[in-house]
Amino acid sequence: MSLICALSREIPEQPVVSSVSGSVFEKRLVEKYIEEYGTDPINGQPLAKEQLIEIKTSSVVRPKIPTMAGIPGLLKTLQDEWDALMLYNHAMKQQLQTTRQELSHALYQHDAACRVISRQQKELSAARDALAHLKPHQQSALGREGFASAPQVAAVPEPVEPQGIPEDVLTKITARNAELTAERKKKFRKGEPAPEGLVGWDELKTFRAVHSVSGLHSASTPGITCIDVQVAENDSQRAHSTCVTGGNDKMVVVHERKGDTEKVVANLRGHADRINRVAFLPNRNFVVSASDDCTFRVWNVDQKEAAMAPFGFHRGPVTAVHVHPARDYVLTASRDTAWAFTDAVLGKCYRVEKDPENQGLTAAQFHPDGMILGVGTDAGVIRIWDIREGTNVANFVEHMDAVSGLAFSENGYHLVSAAADCSVRVWDLRKLKTLQEFKLPANYKVHDVVVDQSASYLGVAGTDVRLYRCKEWSDSVVIEGHAAEVTGLRFGPNAGYLVSCSLDRTVKYYGT
């Protein structure tokens, strides 16, 4: 068996064994390595020449020839060069292996650092966004009985996780619920005649656009996105109303009409993105608006300014706002999957509930008696919630696309919903099932639905205005007039007139 040098891979002339690694080397070759590095070539452990053990083998006697005196000298020189090359090659291999390990470690550290930096940047961005929206809420100087001269700023910011509805508020909404339920049972009991002065269906079918108001919102970002109407208590002539509109121009505009004359009461600026829904606070000259800027605001129309700082506890676009029958409380819903119950006068949020399936919310409304509410999701699900307990008590899942509008009937038994699947459904709240479905044209875009105060008529705002007769559900009428999609619709008292808004920047009144 031949011995092989671990460095040159050749049969050594003077073989030695390292006592450190046990490897065989050419003596002269390993001695040169030890002189230069002082370690074993194989495992890198310290090694001295004295630790080399010679191996006895038969040797061949060669003639002594002067260096470079002939071929043997040249061969000796070449042998020395070969030895040096082998040593250098081995050192380069070890250095390459070490460099590869260092490079791998450096790349791992770089990747870990990039991940940490990316996470910290996201956390910083989220913190800045939260700081932008979690401003201290301004305490309204409005008391329950009147207005003060100027609003004040609350000392503490709005809590992110409200603790629940106070007992005094529960008492108030419970009393209001009992009052409204008694009135409704009397008003809508079987055989009860229609309200005095209610416009008949035959007359309603003849409604056409009789008045148009244009230029309420900016032309640079055209389009009115929502509307609400506040009717004067003595509106016996059906000719005096105040409406509020929100638009893509981030503005809320309050507009008053008396007869055929109109005037802009207030231009309310402050939102940073489009307005999705607006609503009047009854018995107070206040307006609530919900926006894509993740906030909703309460405006004092008399003072033409915000009554308090924006409510910023939502983390996504606020898509819906609706006023509770007890009047001082509002329901808001957001694409951050949460709805909130808030005192719009005191600036306090009492309850925030998340969607159980983390679906973004696109529509919301209180039931007429104020003890339950409905919310629609971007997946087409409609959920019924109990306000007192904050529990999801029922679900409707037949819609195939995002819910775009909800409207409870005043009789308390029906819920109307519209969705992006080009359908409008009427739900029976007692049997928890679909009572009627209206299939609209395939390219029809539904933006809003509304039921009049007598629970006699249903209005749909979308590509055009469509009216349906409740209970029968078979009759319908289409009213045209806008040059673009209709985004909002409201009935006047006793269905005496209709008011609609559109992306064509106009508000239209319909009548005979």
Secondary structure, 3 states (H helix, E strand, C coil): CCCCCCCCCCCCCCEEEECCCCCEEEHHHHHHHHHHHCECCCCCCECCHHHEEECCCCCCCCCCCCCCCCHHHHHHHHHHHHHHHHHHHHHHHHHHHHHHHHHHHHHHHHHHHHHHHHHHHHHHHHHHHHHHHCCCCCCCCCCCCCCCCCCCCCCCCCCCCCCCCCHHHHHHHHHHHHHHHHHHHHHCCCCCCCCCCCCCHHHHCCCEEEEEEECCCCCCCCCEEEEEEEECCCCCCCCEEEEEEEECCCCEEEEEEECCEEEEEEEECCCCCCEEEEEEECCCCEEEEEECCCCEEEEECCCCEECCCCECCCCCCEEEEEECCCCCEEEEEECCCEEEEEECCCCEEEEEEECCCCCCEEEEEECCCCCEEEEEECCCCEEEEECCCCEEEEEECCCCCCEEEEEECCCCCEEEEEECCCEEEEEECCCCEEEEEEECCCCCCCCEEEECCCCCEEEEECCCEEEEECCCCCCEEEECCCCCCEEEEEECHHHCCEEEEECCCEEEEEEC
